[in-house]
């Protein structure tokens, strides 16, 4: 699986997804909704380089780079780049996230539509390398990976 994405784009009226195998989109949607809901309407809480996550999926763990975003109607929901990440460490996911960050940021600011974003992300190889992590984990750049609920509590103060 090449890097795909799911979430909201300012140039689209609703959720968009491209490049995700069957069964991945609902898993990512559910995780983003349940875990990051307290942060969705406050993009000021987010680190400029987004959040990284490793979530469970039946096939293989999934790496995510997540940025705050909105659709054309202004409804907040994250935009996430998604890639398979079997047996990958935090460093490998951080390197992958660095490769997709600029493209995802441009899309989140309305600089490209879903098809252009899919084409750009489709060129990025899956993350690799490092000591394998066990999902679920969430972290910001230069921070240790931790339990998602604990991370969100620290991020929001809730």
N, C-alpha and C positions, 0 to 999 in steps of 0.2 A: 504494500500500500504506500503510495506516495503521500505527501502531506496534503490533507484536505482541510475543510473548515466548516463551522456551523455557528450561527448567531444572527445578529442584526447588522445591516449596513445602512448608512445614511441615504444611499441612493435606491434602496429597496423598500417596499411597503410592508414587508413582513419578514419572517425568518427565512434565511437562505442557507443552503448547504451544497457543497460540491466535493467530490473526491473521497467520499466516505463509503466503505463497504456496507452491505446490508447489516442492520442491527446496531451499528455504531451510533447513528444520530440520536436515537432515543436514550441511549446510555449517557451520552454527553449532555443532552438537553436536561435530563433528570438531575445529573450531578451539578451542572451550573445553576439550575433553579434552586435546588435544595441547599447547596453549600454557599453560593455567592449572593443569595437573595438580599442579605443585609447591606451589601455593598453596591448593588446595581444602580441605585438612584443618587449615589454620591461619588462621581468619578474623581473628586479631589482626594479621596482616600487611597486611590490606586497608585502604586509606584509607576513612574513614567515608562519603564520598560516592561510593564505588565506583571502578571503572575504566572508562575509555572506550576504545573500539576502533573501527577501521575495517578491515573484512576484505573480501577479494575475493569476488565472486559473479558468475556469468556475465551476469546481467541488469544489475546495477549494484552498486557497492560497498554494503556494509551497515554502518550505524552501530550500535554496541552500547553499552549501559550495563550493566555487570556487577557484581553484588553476591554475596558468599558466601551460601549458603543450604544447607538440608537438607530431606529429605523427612520424612514422618511417622515413618519407622523410624530416623531419625537419620543417614542416609547423606548425606555431603557432596557437593554439586555446585552450581555457580553458578546464579544466576537472571539471565537477560539480557533486557532490552528490546531490540528489534530494529526498525530502520527502514531503508528504502532511502535511500541518500545519494549520488546521482550529483552530481558537481561541487560538493562541499561542503567547506568548510574546518574547521579545528579549532574555531574560534569558533562556527560554526553547529552543530556536533555538541555542543559544551559547552552551548549554549543549550537545545538539545533535551533533553540529559541532565538539565539543571536542571528541565525541565518534567515529566519522568517519575520523578525521583528519589524524591520523597515517596511516591508510589503504590507504586513497586517496593520501597522499604524497608518499608512497611506489610505488603505481601504476604510479603516475606521473613521477617517476624517473626510470621507466622501470622494477620495481621489481615484477610485476604481470601482467598477461593477463586479458582480459575482463571477462572471466568466473570466474577466481579466485577472481577478484574484486567484481563481482556480488554476489558471495557466501559470501564473507566477509561482504559486505554492507547489504545484505539481512537479517542478524542477528540483525541489529540495529533497534530498534523501532522508530516510528515517534516521532518528537518533541512534547512536551506537557508542559503546565504550563505557568503561567505569564499572565499579562494583554495583551489581544489580540492587535496585530498591524494591521494596514491597509496598504496593499501593494500599490505601489512598494516602497521598501526600500533597502538600501545597507549600509553596515558598515564593519569595521575591528574590530578585538578583542579589547575590552576595550574602544570602541568609541560608541557614540550614533548613532542609526539608522537615516538615512537621505535620502532625495531625491537622487536617483541614479545619475542623471546628475550633481548635485552639488557635490556629493562625487567624481565622476570621474574627474571633473574639478579641485578639490582640490588635488587629487592624481597625476594628470598629469601636472598640471600647464597650461593646455590648456583652 
